[in-house]
């Protein structure tokens, strides 16, 4: 069985490769401000920003804890560009918080159904 530190290394390398992928770069490019070099537009609030985070519209879920989990997580990371958006840091934080809350509510609802 893989140690947790080995899984963390796999996740880190996968994200590194993803950030160099054509899909990631295309998602970043579609947010570029054509008038100002090095600036972007947030796809949520449309505000200009110097830094953009590429976000999965449909969340990829929690990071894998095991090698088996990594197998289902990796294809979600490398999704089509239609599932990617560029967000300012504030918008990304807000969306991530909302996504986590939805996942928790969904998990709580599933637990309730299993108890019935």
PyMOL commands that place a pseudoatom at each C-alpha (Angstrom):
pseudoatom trace, name=CA, resn=UNK, resi=1, chain=A, elem=C, hetatm=0, pos=[0.000, 0.000, 0.000]
pseudoatom trace, name=CA, resn=UNK, resi=2, chain=A, elem=C, hetatm=0, pos=[1.259, 3.461, -0.901]
pseudoatom trace, name=CA, resn=UNK, resi=3, chain=A, elem=C, hetatm=0, pos=[2.114, 5.815, 1.923]
pseudoatom trace, name=CA, resn=UNK, resi=4, chain=A, elem=C, hetatm=0, pos=[0.204, 9.116, 2.095]
pseudoatom trace, name=CA, resn=UNK, resi=5, chain=A, elem=C, hetatm=0, pos=[3.383, 11.042, 1.241]
pseudoatom trace, name=CA, resn=UNK, resi=6, chain=A, elem=C, hetatm=0, pos=[3.692, 9.053, -2.010]
pseudoatom trace, name=CA, resn=UNK, resi=7, chain=A, elem=C, hetatm=0, pos=[0.109, 9.944, -2.960]
pseudoatom trace, name=CA, resn=UNK, resi=8, chain=A, elem=C, hetatm=0, pos=[0.839, 13.631, -2.184]
pseudoatom trace, name=CA, resn=UNK, resi=9, chain=A, elem=C, hetatm=0, pos=[3.805, 13.481, -4.578]
pseudoatom trace, name=CA, resn=UNK, resi=10, chain=A, elem=C, hetatm=0, pos=[1.597, 11.985, -7.307]
pseudoatom trace, name=CA, resn=UNK, resi=11, chain=A, elem=C, hetatm=0, pos=[-1.011, 14.706, -6.798]
pseudoatom trace, name=CA, resn=UNK, resi=12, chain=A, elem=C, hetatm=0, pos=[1.638, 17.433, -6.909]
pseudoatom trace, name=CA, resn=UNK, resi=13, chain=A, elem=C, hetatm=0, pos=[3.182, 16.089, -10.138]
pseudoatom trace, name=CA, resn=UNK, resi=14, chain=A, elem=C, hetatm=0, pos=[-0.246, 15.593, -11.742]
pseudoatom trace, name=CA, resn=UNK, resi=15, chain=A, elem=C, hetatm=0, pos=[-1.180, 19.216, -11.001]
pseudoatom trace, name=CA, resn=UNK, resi=16, chain=A, elem=C, hetatm=0, pos=[2.185, 20.377, -12.346]
pseudoatom trace, name=CA, resn=UNK, resi=17, chain=A, elem=C, hetatm=0, pos=[1.621, 18.509, -15.623]
pseudoatom trace, name=CA, resn=UNK, resi=18, chain=A, elem=C, hetatm=0, pos=[-1.988, 19.788, -15.763]
pseudoatom trace, name=CA, resn=UNK, resi=19, chain=A, elem=C, hetatm=0, pos=[-0.809, 23.415, -15.465]
pseudoatom trace, name=CA, resn=UNK, resi=20, chain=A, elem=C, hetatm=0, pos=[1.401, 22.831, -18.509]
pseudoatom trace, name=CA, resn=UNK, resi=21, chain=A, elem=C, hetatm=0, pos=[-1.355, 21.150, -20.536]
pseudoatom trace, name=CA, resn=UNK, resi=22, chain=A, elem=C, hetatm=0, pos=[-2.833, 22.703, -23.676]
pseudoatom trace, name=CA, resn=UNK, resi=23, chain=A, elem=C, hetatm=0, pos=[-6.291, 22.744, -22.073]
pseudoatom trace, name=CA, resn=UNK, resi=24, chain=A, elem=C, hetatm=0, pos=[-5.125, 24.663, -19.004]
pseudoatom trace, name=CA, resn=UNK, resi=25, chain=A, elem=C, hetatm=0, pos=[-3.169, 27.133, -21.143]
pseudoatom trace, name=CA, resn=UNK, resi=26, chain=A, elem=C, hetatm=0, pos=[-6.180, 27.637, -23.451]
pseudoatom trace, name=CA, resn=UNK, resi=27, chain=A, elem=C, hetatm=0, pos=[-8.427, 28.310, -20.439]
pseudoatom trace, name=CA, resn=UNK, resi=28, chain=A, elem=C, hetatm=0, pos=[-5.940, 30.897, -19.207]
pseudoatom trace, name=CA, resn=UNK, resi=29, chain=A, elem=C, hetatm=0, pos=[-5.609, 32.441, -22.662]
pseudoatom trace, name=CA, resn=UNK, resi=30, chain=A, elem=C, hetatm=0, pos=[-9.360, 32.991, -23.041]
pseudoatom trace, name=CA, resn=UNK, resi=31, chain=A, elem=C, hetatm=0, pos=[-9.252, 35.200, -19.900]
pseudoatom trace, name=CA, resn=UNK, resi=32, chain=A, elem=C, hetatm=0, pos=[-6.433, 37.442, -21.106]
pseudoatom trace, name=CA, resn=UNK, resi=33, chain=A, elem=C, hetatm=0, pos=[-6.978, 41.172, -21.290]
pseudoatom trace, name=CA, resn=UNK, resi=34, chain=A, elem=C, hetatm=0, pos=[-6.054, 42.014, -24.884]
pseudoatom trace, name=CA, resn=UNK, resi=35, chain=A, elem=C, hetatm=0, pos=[-5.374, 45.648, -23.978]
pseudoatom trace, name=CA, resn=UNK, resi=36, chain=A, elem=C, hetatm=0, pos=[-3.004, 45.108, -21.024]
pseudoatom trace, name=CA, resn=UNK, resi=37, chain=A, elem=C, hetatm=0, pos=[-0.168, 42.639, -21.061]
pseudoatom trace, name=CA, resn=UNK, resi=38, chain=A, elem=C, hetatm=0, pos=[-0.148, 40.286, -18.069]
pseudoatom trace, name=CA, resn=UNK, resi=39, chain=A, elem=C, hetatm=0, pos=[-3.737, 41.074, -17.063]
pseudoatom trace, name=CA, resn=UNK, resi=40, chain=A, elem=C, hetatm=0, pos=[-6.829, 38.858, -17.130]
pseudoatom trace, name=CA, resn=UNK, resi=41, chain=A, elem=C, hetatm=0, pos=[-10.596, 39.118, -16.737]
pseudoatom trace, name=CA, resn=UNK, resi=42, chain=A, elem=C, hetatm=0, pos=[-12.400, 37.041, -14.135]
pseudoatom trace, name=CA, resn=UNK, resi=43, chain=A, elem=C, hetatm=0, pos=[-15.103, 34.890, -15.739]
pseudoatom trace, name=CA, resn=UNK, resi=44, chain=A, elem=C, hetatm=0, pos=[-17.285, 35.293, -12.642]
pseudoatom trace, name=CA, resn=UNK, resi=45, chain=A, elem=C, hetatm=0, pos=[-17.289, 39.030, -11.918]
pseudoatom trace, name=CA, resn=UNK, resi=46, chain=A, elem=C, hetatm=0, pos=[-15.561, 40.243, -15.132]
pseudoatom trace, name=CA, resn=UNK, resi=47, chain=A, elem=C, hetatm=0, pos=[-13.190, 42.398, -13.083]
pseudoatom trace, name=CA, resn=UNK, resi=48, chain=A, elem=C, hetatm=0, pos=[-9.629, 42.826, -14.382]
pseudoatom trace, name=CA, resn=UNK, resi=49, chain=A, elem=C, hetatm=0, pos=[-6.905, 41.114, -12.369]
pseudoatom trace, name=CA, resn=UNK, resi=50, chain=A, elem=C, hetatm=0, pos=[-3.169, 40.471, -12.568]
pseudoatom trace, name=CA, resn=UNK, resi=51, chain=A, elem=C, hetatm=0, pos=[-3.528, 36.898, -11.307]
pseudoatom trace, name=CA, resn=UNK, resi=52, chain=A, elem=C, hetatm=0, pos=[-6.043, 34.296, -12.423]
pseudoatom trace, name=CA, resn=UNK, resi=53, chain=A, elem=C, hetatm=0, pos=[-6.854, 30.854, -11.005]
pseudoatom trace, name=CA, resn=UNK, resi=54, chain=A, elem=C, hetatm=0, pos=[-8.066, 28.181, -13.377]
pseudoatom trace, name=CA, resn=UNK, resi=55, chain=A, elem=C, hetatm=0, pos=[-11.027, 26.512, -11.702]
pseudoatom trace, name=CA, resn=UNK, resi=56, chain=A, elem=C, hetatm=0, pos=[-13.087, 23.414, -12.491]
pseudoatom trace, name=CA, resn=UNK, resi=57, chain=A, elem=C, hetatm=0, pos=[-16.719, 24.500, -12.918]
pseudoatom trace, name=CA, resn=UNK, resi=58, chain=A, elem=C, hetatm=0, pos=[-17.809, 21.041, -11.785]
pseudoatom trace, name=CA, resn=UNK, resi=59, chain=A, elem=C, hetatm=0, pos=[-15.581, 20.349, -8.776]
pseudoatom trace, name=CA, resn=UNK, resi=60, chain=A, elem=C, hetatm=0, pos=[-13.201, 17.409, -9.009]
pseudoatom trace, name=CA, resn=UNK, resi=61, chain=A, elem=C, hetatm=0, pos=[-13.796, 16.564, -5.358]
pseudoatom trace, name=CA, resn=UNK, resi=62, chain=A, elem=C, hetatm=0, pos=[-11.445, 15.822, -2.510]
pseudoatom trace, name=CA, resn=UNK, resi=63, chain=A, elem=C, hetatm=0, pos=[-7.866, 14.966, -3.283]
pseudoatom trace, name=CA, resn=UNK, resi=64, chain=A, elem=C, hetatm=0, pos=[-7.261, 11.222, -3.351]
pseudoatom trace, name=CA, resn=UNK, resi=65, chain=A, elem=C, hetatm=0, pos=[-6.145, 9.439, -0.224]
pseudoatom trace, name=CA, resn=UNK, resi=66, chain=A, elem=C, hetatm=0, pos=[-5.176, 6.148, -1.889]
pseudoatom trace, name=CA, resn=UNK, resi=67, chain=A, elem=C, hetatm=0, pos=[-3.796, 4.980, -5.206]
pseudoatom trace, name=CA, resn=UNK, resi=68, chain=A, elem=C, hetatm=0, pos=[-7.248, 3.638, -6.115]
pseudoatom trace, name=CA, resn=UNK, resi=69, chain=A, elem=C, hetatm=0, pos=[-8.764, 7.083, -5.451]
pseudoatom trace, name=CA, resn=UNK, resi=70, chain=A, elem=C, hetatm=0, pos=[-6.067, 8.648, -7.630]
pseudoatom trace, name=CA, resn=UNK, resi=71, chain=A, elem=C, hetatm=0, pos=[-7.329, 6.536, -10.549]
pseudoatom trace, name=CA, resn=UNK, resi=72, chain=A, elem=C, hetatm=0, pos=[-10.776, 8.191, -10.566]
pseudoatom trace, name=CA, resn=UNK, resi=73, chain=A, elem=C, hetatm=0, pos=[-9.483, 11.661, -9.612]
pseudoatom trace, name=CA, resn=UNK, resi=74, chain=A, elem=C, hetatm=0, pos=[-6.927, 12.081, -12.418]
pseudoatom trace, name=CA, resn=UNK, resi=75, chain=A, elem=C, hetatm=0, pos=[-9.416, 12.114, -15.358]
pseudoatom trace, name=CA, resn=UNK, resi=76, chain=A, elem=C, hetatm=0, pos=[-11.453, 14.753, -13.497]
pseudoatom trace, name=CA, resn=UNK, resi=77, chain=A, elem=C, hetatm=0, pos=[-8.336, 16.929, -13.225]
pseudoatom trace, name=CA, resn=UNK, resi=78, chain=A, elem=C, hetatm=0, pos=[-7.650, 16.653, -16.955]
pseudoatom trace, name=CA, resn=UNK, resi=79, chain=A, elem=C, hetatm=0, pos=[-11.150, 17.668, -18.048]
pseudoatom trace, name=CA, resn=UNK, resi=80, chain=A, elem=C, hetatm=0, pos=[-12.270, 19.421, -21.261]
pseudoatom trace, name=CA, resn=UNK, resi=81, chain=A, elem=C, hetatm=0, pos=[-11.916, 23.207, -21.474]
pseudoatom trace, name=CA, resn=UNK, resi=82, chain=A, elem=C, hetatm=0, pos=[-15.711, 23.547, -21.206]
pseudoatom trace, name=CA, resn=UNK, resi=83, chain=A, elem=C, hetatm=0, pos=[-15.354, 22.625, -17.507]
pseudoatom trace, name=CA, resn=UNK, resi=84, chain=A, elem=C, hetatm=0, pos=[-12.659, 25.249, -16.824]
pseudoatom trace, name=CA, resn=UNK, resi=85, chain=A, elem=C, hetatm=0, pos=[-12.947, 28.915, -15.958]
pseudoatom trace, name=CA, resn=UNK, resi=86, chain=A, elem=C, hetatm=0, pos=[-10.589, 31.676, -14.916]
pseudoatom trace, name=CA, resn=UNK, resi=87, chain=A, elem=C, hetatm=0, pos=[-11.387, 33.329, -11.577]
pseudoatom trace, name=CA, resn=UNK, resi=88, chain=A, elem=C, hetatm=0, pos=[-9.891, 36.101, -9.465]
pseudoatom trace, name=CA, resn=UNK, resi=89, chain=A, elem=C, hetatm=0, pos=[-8.599, 34.869, -6.119]
pseudoatom trace, name=CA, resn=UNK, resi=90, chain=A, elem=C, hetatm=0, pos=[-11.613, 36.252, -4.188]
pseudoatom trace, name=CA, resn=UNK, resi=91, chain=A, elem=C, hetatm=0, pos=[-14.108, 34.653, -6.599]
pseudoatom trace, name=CA, resn=UNK, resi=92, chain=A, elem=C, hetatm=0, pos=[-12.192, 31.364, -6.484]
pseudoatom trace, name=CA, resn=UNK, resi=93, chain=A, elem=C, hetatm=0, pos=[-12.216, 31.315, -2.669]
pseudoatom trace, name=CA, resn=UNK, resi=94, chain=A, elem=C, hetatm=0, pos=[-15.956, 32.023, -2.593]
pseudoatom trace, name=CA, resn=UNK, resi=95, chain=A, elem=C, hetatm=0, pos=[-16.738, 29.329, -5.182]
pseudoatom trace, name=CA, resn=UNK, resi=96, chain=A, elem=C, hetatm=0, pos=[-14.555, 26.761, -3.400]
pseudoatom trace, name=CA, resn=UNK, resi=97, chain=A, elem=C, hetatm=0, pos=[-16.303, 27.502, -0.097]
pseudoatom trace, name=CA, resn=UNK, resi=98, chain=A, elem=C, hetatm=0, pos=[-19.713, 27.102, -1.784]
pseudoatom trace, name=CA, resn=UNK, resi=99, chain=A, elem=C, hetatm=0, pos=[-18.611, 23.852, -3.482]
pseudoatom trace, name=CA, resn=UNK, resi=100, chain=A, elem=C, hetatm=0, pos=[-17.393, 22.385, -0.186]
pseudoatom trace, name=CA, resn=UNK, resi=101, chain=A, elem=C, hetatm=0, pos=[-20.656, 23.316, 1.515]
pseudoatom trace, name=CA, resn=UNK, resi=102, chain=A, elem=C, hetatm=0, pos=[-22.668, 21.646, -1.279]
pseudoatom trace, name=CA, resn=UNK, resi=103, chain=A, elem=C, hetatm=0, pos=[-20.542, 18.488, -1.034]
pseudoatom trace, name=CA, resn=UNK, resi=104, chain=A, elem=C, hetatm=0, pos=[-21.038, 18.388, 2.739]
pseudoatom trace, name=CA, resn=UNK, resi=105, chain=A, elem=C, hetatm=0, pos=[-24.807, 18.864, 2.386]
pseudoatom trace, name=CA, resn=UNK, resi=106, chain=A, elem=C, hetatm=0, pos=[-24.913, 16.144, -0.270]
pseudoatom trace, name=CA, resn=UNK, resi=107, chain=A, elem=C, hetatm=0, pos=[-22.939, 13.782, 1.973]
pseudoatom trace, name=CA, resn=UNK, resi=108, chain=A, elem=C, hetatm=0, pos=[-25.224, 14.576, 4.933]
pseudoatom trace, name=CA, resn=UNK, resi=109, chain=A, elem=C, hetatm=0, pos=[-28.311, 13.887, 2.793]
pseudoatom trace, name=CA, resn=UNK, resi=110, chain=A, elem=C, hetatm=0, pos=[-26.845, 10.567, 1.624]
pseudoatom trace, name=CA, resn=UNK, resi=111, chain=A, elem=C, hetatm=0, pos=[-26.141, 9.575, 5.239]
pseudoatom trace, name=CA, resn=UNK, resi=112, chain=A, elem=C, hetatm=0, pos=[-29.734, 10.428, 6.219]
pseudoatom trace, name=CA, resn=UNK, resi=113, chain=A, elem=C, hetatm=0, pos=[-31.125, 8.236, 3.400]
pseudoatom trace, name=CA, resn=UNK, resi=114, chain=A, elem=C, hetatm=0, pos=[-28.895, 5.329, 4.433]
pseudoatom trace, name=CA, resn=UNK, resi=115, chain=A, elem=C, hetatm=0, pos=[-30.217, 5.551, 7.992]
pseudoatom trace, name=CA, resn=UNK, resi=116, chain=A, elem=C, hetatm=0, pos=[-33.846, 5.180, 6.842]
for i in range(1, 116): cmd.bond("trace and resi %d" % i, "trace and resi %d" % (i + 1))
show_as sticks, trace
zoom trace
